[in-house]
Amino acid sequence: MASNISKKVIVIGAGLGGLSAAISLALKGFPVHLFEKNDKVGGKLNVLKKDGFSFDLGPSILTLPHYFRRLWTRTGRRMEEDVTIETVTPHWRNFFEDGTVVDLHMDPVEMKRELTKLSDPGLEKRFFEYLEYSAEQYDLIEKGYFENGLDTKQDFVSFYKLKNLLKIDYWTTMHKRNKRRLKNPYLIDIMDYFIKYVGSSALNSPAFMNLMPTIQFRYDLWYVKGGMYNLAIGMERLAKGLGVEISLNAEVTEIERDENRVKGIRLADGSFHASDIIVSNMEVIPAYEKLLKEDDVFMDKLKPFEPACSGLVLHLGTNRPFPQLAHHNFFFAKDQEKHFRTVFDEGRIPEDPTLYVVAPSRTDTSVCPEGCDNIKILPHIPHLKKEGNPSREDYIALRNRILEKMERTALPGLRESIITEDMWTPEDIQRRYYSNGGSIYGVVSDRKKNFAMKCPKKSTKYTNLYFTGGSVNPGGGMPMVVLSGQNVADMIDEDLSGRDV
Ligand SMILES: Cc1cc2nc3c(=O)[nH]c(=O)nc-3n(C[C@H](O)[C@H](O)[C@H](O)COP(=O)(O)OP(=O)(O)OC[C@H]3O[C@@H](n4cnc5c(N)ncnc54)[C@H](O)[C@@H]3O)c2cc1C
């Protein structure tokens, strides 16, 4: 560790991936300076205060809190000193247009009761066997891909060896496996939509992504008291406590290099900051394209790492509560396979998308005025392309279809109750965070395009440039990007001891 003190690290971007890398590197003794273009830390974990409502702009489901807790434990603090988290029950409420409503619970007794609503003999057995299968996949993937920070197919082969590789459910898709195992249309839709955690399609993702239900059914689903943004504030406090220097409103416009090494960064104000190591929380493709101005030959190699989907994010403040909603809800498309195909294969806005709907006031009354409701709606829609993107009118038409669907399915009177509203389009998401095509989860998980792998954390071109966040392994979602920050710090430390950097 002593030698790390002399190696200055710059982190570009204070999303959760950047904060986690900065904290983990500071813990290893590196002097770290973090530059963020926006006026606050957290990246997509963001908050909007409007007319007495507090909307979580980005994530609203916290899973795998042990990946966060580790950061605190390693500094000798307890996470609870900075952030209070609590479990949410039920995990999700699922609404179907035929009037079927079924909740997901971690408690098996409650879950069995919910399954009886689907009047399908044998479903209980199939469901609990499915959870065992999911847990097996989770344990396999966690061991190497998560905890060992595997980055390439070669890493996979040498870590897992043939015997374990064959146990990874890779050769079919999530959807096909769910059809075969669950044999119930409602449950297939529900379990397929766990793919929302990484903004991909259950028709294109490998079946091992069915590990995701274990994230909830074993480790529970969590809320951050006072609003999700408190997690970002807690991580900022942790970073500052370790001496990480944080510069806000500091946009990096260029990474300067010398042959195969990077030398430092230039900010929008023209200043140059030298460094021995750079970790970019700006996504891999935008960083190479905009900060390093790589040529088309190099950029073409990154094509398999297509962005995950984007979203249309609606925040509604209503003048009355809608008790039909649980904290987390899904309103399913009549034809979810069509939803996946339209968004991910055809790159178009779906007519009837599956909707994620969150009403945090079920758990936290501080997020809206008394007697009101705070409702966020998120349909997944395609990431932006170079041309041919939807118009503002297309987004507004989608907003109207969504509200009609919600009224039709379970929430009559929703539209007339709206007293404040805010809408985020893929363009807003791209502009605010510089994500690739307005992607909300980094790189898509796709069997054929990228084997569900994301970009490697170490640059293939510059020996002292690294990446963290949703565009690198193990991918998007808050716990995964926090893990990538920890993994990249370990990688840098190891590279330095092997004098690779
Ligand atoms: C609407 C929405 C809902 C979501 N729901 C969930 C959920 O419920 N649960 C969950 O776990 N995840 C959810 N996610 C995904 C989750 O938010 C992300 O996976 C995660 O927060 C991304 O973190 P990151 O570190 O990869 O990147 P980001 O959060 O994008 O951070 C990158 C940071 O880098 C900064 N930056 C970029 N370029 C530069 C530059 N040139 N100079 C300086 N700074 C720069 C950006 O401003 C940003 O702050 C959701 C995301 C969205 C948008």
Ligand as a Chemical Component Dictionary entry (heavy atoms), coordinates in Angstrom:
data_LIG
# 
_chem_comp.id                   LIG 
_chem_comp.type                 NON-POLYMER 
_chem_comp.pdbx_formal_charge   0 
_chem_comp.three_letter_code    LIG 
# 
loop_
_chem_comp_atom.comp_id 
_chem_comp_atom.atom_id 
_chem_comp_atom.alt_atom_id 
_chem_comp_atom.type_symbol 
_chem_comp_atom.charge 
_chem_comp_atom.model_Cartn_x 
_chem_comp_atom.model_Cartn_y 
_chem_comp_atom.model_Cartn_z 
_chem_comp_atom.pdbx_ordinal 
LIG C1  C1  C 0 -35.129 5.718  -14.498 1  
LIG C2  C2  C 0 -34.134 4.732  -13.978 2  
LIG C3  C3  C 0 -34.547 3.721  -13.125 3  
LIG C4  C4  C 0 -33.642 2.797  -12.621 4  
LIG N1  N1  N 0 -34.061 1.881  -11.701 5  
LIG C5  C5  C 0 -33.142 1.136  -11.047 6  
LIG C6  C6  C 0 -33.523 0.384  -9.895  7  
LIG O1  O1  O 0 -34.679 0.421  -9.458  8  
LIG N2  N2  N 0 -32.559 -0.341 -9.254  9  
LIG C7  C7  C 0 -31.258 -0.351 -9.672  10 
LIG O2  O2  O 0 -30.421 -1.004 -9.043  11 
LIG N3  N3  N 0 -30.871 0.377  -10.757 12 
LIG C8  C8  C 0 -31.776 1.125  -11.428 13 
LIG N4  N4  N 0 -31.383 1.922  -12.475 14 
LIG C9  C9  C 0 -30.017 1.782  -13.005 15 
LIG C10 C10 C 0 -28.985 2.486  -12.130 16 
LIG O3  O3  O 0 -29.414 3.790  -11.879 17 
LIG C11 C11 C 0 -27.667 2.528  -12.856 18 
LIG O4  O4  O 0 -27.280 1.226  -13.279 19 
LIG C12 C12 C 0 -26.538 3.087  -11.999 20 
LIG O5  O5  O 0 -26.957 4.103  -11.123 21 
LIG C13 C13 C 0 -25.497 3.593  -12.962 22 
LIG O6  O6  O 0 -24.346 3.988  -12.275 23 
LIG P1  P1  P 0 -23.007 4.280  -13.084 24 
LIG O7  O7  O 0 -21.977 4.571  -12.061 25 
LIG O8  O8  O 0 -22.749 3.208  -14.040 26 
LIG O9  O9  O 0 -23.297 5.534  -14.018 27 
LIG P2  P2  P 0 -24.032 6.950  -13.866 28 
LIG O10 O10 O 0 -24.996 6.950  -12.748 29 
LIG O11 O11 O 0 -24.538 7.286  -15.201 30 
LIG O12 O12 O 0 -22.839 7.913  -13.513 31 
LIG C14 C14 C 0 -21.941 8.414  -14.455 32 
LIG C15 C15 C 0 -21.533 9.782  -13.956 33 
LIG O13 O13 O 0 -20.480 10.274 -14.766 34 
LIG C16 C16 C 0 -20.729 11.647 -15.037 35 
LIG N5  N5  N 0 -20.018 11.966 -16.278 36 
LIG C17 C17 C 0 -20.181 11.402 -17.501 37 
LIG N6  N6  N 0 -19.344 11.942 -18.388 38 
LIG C18 C18 C 0 -18.611 12.870 -17.711 39 
LIG C19 C19 C 0 -17.571 13.769 -18.087 40 
LIG N7  N7  N 0 -17.104 13.804 -19.351 41 
LIG N8  N8  N 0 -17.043 14.580 -17.135 42 
LIG C20 C20 C 0 -17.487 14.538 -15.850 43 
LIG N9  N9  N 0 -18.484 13.722 -15.449 44 
LIG C21 C21 C 0 -19.030 12.884 -16.363 45 
LIG C22 C22 C 0 -22.232 11.720 -15.175 46 
LIG O14 O14 O 0 -22.723 13.031 -15.024 47 
LIG C23 C23 C 0 -22.674 10.790 -14.046 48 
LIG O15 O15 O 0 -22.798 11.477 -12.822 49 
LIG C24 C24 C 0 -32.280 2.866  -13.001 50 
LIG C25 C25 C 0 -31.853 3.882  -13.848 51 
LIG C26 C26 C 0 -32.759 4.823  -14.325 52 
LIG C27 C27 C 0 -32.274 5.948  -15.187 53 
# 
loop_
_chem_comp_bond.comp_id 
_chem_comp_bond.atom_id_1 
_chem_comp_bond.atom_id_2 
_chem_comp_bond.value_order 
_chem_comp_bond.pdbx_ordinal 
LIG C1  C2  SING 1  
LIG C2  C3  SING 2  
LIG C2  C26 DOUB 3  
LIG C3  C4  DOUB 4  
LIG C4  N1  SING 5  
LIG C4  C24 SING 6  
LIG N1  C5  DOUB 7  
LIG C5  C6  SING 8  
LIG C5  C8  SING 9  
LIG C6  O1  DOUB 10 
LIG C6  N2  SING 11 
LIG N2  C7  SING 12 
LIG C7  O2  DOUB 13 
LIG C7  N3  SING 14 
LIG N3  C8  DOUB 15 
LIG C8  N4  SING 16 
LIG N4  C9  SING 17 
LIG N4  C24 SING 18 
LIG C9  C10 SING 19 
LIG C10 O3  SING 20 
LIG C10 C11 SING 21 
LIG C11 O4  SING 22 
LIG C11 C12 SING 23 
LIG C12 O5  SING 24 
LIG C12 C13 SING 25 
LIG C13 O6  SING 26 
LIG O6  P1  SING 27 
LIG P1  O7  DOUB 28 
LIG P1  O8  SING 29 
LIG P1  O9  SING 30 
LIG O9  P2  SING 31 
LIG P2  O10 DOUB 32 
LIG P2  O11 SING 33 
LIG P2  O12 SING 34 
LIG O12 C14 SING 35 
LIG C14 C15 SING 36 
LIG C15 O13 SING 37 
LIG C15 C23 SING 38 
LIG O13 C16 SING 39 
LIG C16 N5  SING 40 
LIG C16 C22 SING 41 
LIG N5  C17 SING 42 
LIG N5  C21 SING 43 
LIG C17 N6  DOUB 44 
LIG N6  C18 SING 45 
LIG C18 C19 SING 46 
LIG C18 C21 DOUB 47 
LIG C19 N7  SING 48 
LIG C19 N8  DOUB 49 
LIG N8  C20 SING 50 
LIG C20 N9  DOUB 51 
LIG N9  C21 SING 52 
LIG C22 O14 SING 53 
LIG C22 C23 SING 54 
LIG C23 O15 SING 55 
LIG C24 C25 DOUB 56 
LIG C25 C26 SING 57 
LIG C26 C27 SING 58 
# 
